[in-house]
Structures are given as C-alpha cells and as structure tokens.
Amino acid sequence: MRPQDFDRARAQSYGLVTEELATFLAEHGFNDGQNHSINARLVAKGGELIIRMRDDCKPFNLTEYYHALTESRKNDAGLSIIMKLSGDVQYTNTLGTNNLIVRI
C-alpha cells in the first residue's frame, strides 16, 4: 500500500503521533546539555503505518513511563495522544541506543 492509499483520518493520526513523538523525545532526551540525535523513519508497509525512532539519549522506555503516569493519575496530553492513537508501541535499548517502533 502507498501512503496516499490510507484514509484521511488514519493519515492524520500518523502525522500527529509522529509530531508528538518527536516533541516528546526532544523534550525528555535533550534536557541534559549534551549533543544528541534522533533518527526517524516513516514507513507504509503491508497496510501498516510505522514510525521508527532511534536516538542516543539516556535510556527511556516510553511505554513504562506512560504506565507510571497513568498509575499516579498524572496526565501528559502529548503522551496520551501517542499511546491512544497507536496500535502497538515497542521499545528496546541496544548498545546505548533507544529504539522505538510505533504502529498506527
């Protein structure tokens, strides 16, 4: 499937989640005064819209953080948007690199 084959609402969700992820990761990963990088890849594959972000910031598991906020009844609107519009969120940290894969 090509990106233009997805319905408008799903494509808008894809864009919104991508924007919120980049903002969230920049705010939480770049707050230590060091130089870092984020590599983002947007993929439309087999009916899925996938966002893959990789960064060299401190280890940060977005899913665990979201569950901790939820349990403490705190709210982060951007993070809530990410988690509620995403079908699947996977995080790994390998050799000092955070790897986040989000499926819409």
GUFI-10727 format. One record per residue (C-alpha): residue number from 1; y, z, x; residue in three letters. Coordinates in steps of 0.2 Angstrom, whole numbers, plus 5000, padded with zeros to 4 digits. Layout:
NUM:Y:Z:X:ALA
...
//
This chain:
1:5000:5000:5000:MET
2:5018:4996:5006:ARG
3:5031:5010:5004:PRO
4:5040:4999:4991:GLN
5:5024:4999:4980:ASP
6:5026:5018:4976:PHE
7:5035:5024:4961:ASP
8:5053:5029:4962:ARG
9:5050:5047:4959:ALA
10:5037:5049:4972:ARG
11:5048:5039:4985:ALA
12:5062:5051:4981:GLN
13:5051:5066:4984:SER
14:5046:5059:5000:TYR
15:5064:5057:5006:GLY
16:5069:5074:5000:LEU
17:5054:5083:5008:VAL
18:5057:5073:5025:THR
19:5076:5078:5024:GLU
20:5072:5097:5020:GLU
21:5058:5097:5034:LEU
22:5070:5090:5047:ALA
23:5083:5103:5042:THR
24:5072:5117:5041:PHE
25:5063:5114:5058:LEU
26:5080:5111:5067:ALA
27:5087:5127:5060:GLU
28:5072:5138:5065:HIS
29:5066:5128:5081:GLY
30:5083:5125:5089:PHE
31:5090:5143:5087:ASN
32:5085:5149:5105:ASP
33:5098:5140:5115:GLY
34:5086:5129:5123:GLN
35:5084:5110:5123:ASN
36:5070:5104:5111:HIS
37:5064:5088:5102:SER
38:5057:5084:5086:ILE
39:5047:5068:5084:ASN
40:5045:5062:5066:ALA
41:5033:5048:5059:ARG
42:5033:5042:5041:LEU
43:5018:5033:5036:VAL
44:5012:5025:5020:ALA
45:4993:5023:5021:LYS
46:4980:5021:5008:GLY
47:4990:5027:4993:GLY
48:4997:5042:5003:GLU
49:5014:5045:5009:LEU
50:5013:5056:5025:ILE
51:5026:5064:5036:ILE
52:5021:5069:5053:ARG
53:5032:5080:5063:MET
54:5029:5086:5081:ARG
55:5041:5097:5091:ASP
56:5041:5108:5107:ASP
57:5050:5123:5099:CYS
58:5042:5140:5098:LYS
59:5026:5141:5088:PRO
60:5030:5141:5069:PHE
61:5017:5139:5055:ASN
62:5027:5133:5040:LEU
63:5013:5137:5028:THR
64:5011:5155:5034:GLU
65:5030:5158:5034:TYR
66:5031:5152:5016:TYR
67:5017:5163:5010:HIS
68:5025:5178:5019:ALA
69:5041:5174:5010:LEU
70:5033:5172:4993:THR
71:5024:5189:4995:GLU
72:5040:5198:5000:SER
73:5048:5189:4985:ARG
74:5062:5181:4996:LYS
75:5067:5163:4992:ASN
76:5071:5149:5003:ASP
77:5076:5134:4992:ALA
78:5073:5121:5005:GLY
79:5056:5128:5010:LEU
80:5051:5129:4991:SER
81:5056:5111:4989:ILE
82:5045:5106:5003:ILE
83:5030:5116:4998:MET
84:5031:5112:4979:LYS
85:5033:5093:4981:LEU
86:5019:5092:4995:SER
87:5001:5089:4990:GLY
88:4995:5096:5007:ASP
89:5003:5104:5022:VAL
90:4993:5106:5038:GLN
91:4999:5115:5054:TYR
92:4992:5116:5072:THR
93:4999:5121:5088:ASN
94:4991:5112:5103:THR
95:4997:5114:5121:LEU
96:5014:5121:5116:GLY
97:5017:5108:5103:THR
98:5019:5111:5084:ASN
99:5011:5098:5074:ASN
100:5015:5097:5055:LEU
101:5007:5084:5043:ILE
102:5013:5084:5026:VAL
103:5005:5073:5012:ARG
104:5016:5068:4997:ILE
//
